[in-house]
Structures are given as structure tokens and as C-alpha cells.
């Protein structure tokens, strides 16, 4: 007997500004060069590691898209 499982995974667009957006307040601070590894939000003054901030934003966007479908 064979079981087929169908999973739906939300698709976050490759152009989603995950590294440009503050994961704390949502402020879009604009493009940053790849050599910027740490930055501080101009609005809420949260200090971010670029990779961790981007991963939090991608997770949140995926969860948001999942609730829409």
C-alpha cells in the first residue's frame, strides 16, 4: 500500500526585501551592500545581524502567506 502526502509550502518571492526590512518594527530601510553584516534600525533602534534578521523576515512572510491560503 502506498500513501501519498501532499504538503503545501508558501513561496516567498526571491525579490522580497528580507534583508532591507527591520524584523522588529517592519521599517524598510532600503538596500544595504553585502559587506554590511550588522546594522541598527533608524526607527526602533534595534541592532540586527543581517542574516538572522533576513531569516526572521522570511519566516514571518512565509507564515503570513500560509494564513492567506
Rosetta blueprint (number, residue, H / E / L):
1 X L
2 X L
3 X L
4 X L
5 X L
6 X L
7 X L
8 X L
9 X L
10 X L
11 X L
12 X L
13 X L
14 X L
15 X L
16 X L
17 X L
18 X L
19 X L
20 X L
21 X E
22 X L
23 X L
24 X L
25 X L
26 X L
27 X L
28 X E
29 X L
30 X L
31 X L
32 X L
33 X L
34 X L
35 X L
36 X L
37 X L
38 X E
39 X E
40 X E
41 X L
42 X L
43 X L
44 X L
45 X L
46 X L
47 X E
48 X E
49 X E
50 X H
51 X H
52 X H
53 X H
54 X H
55 X H
56 X H
57 X H
58 X H
59 X H
60 X H
61 X H
62 X H
63 X H
64 X H
65 X H
66 X H
67 X H
68 X H
69 X L
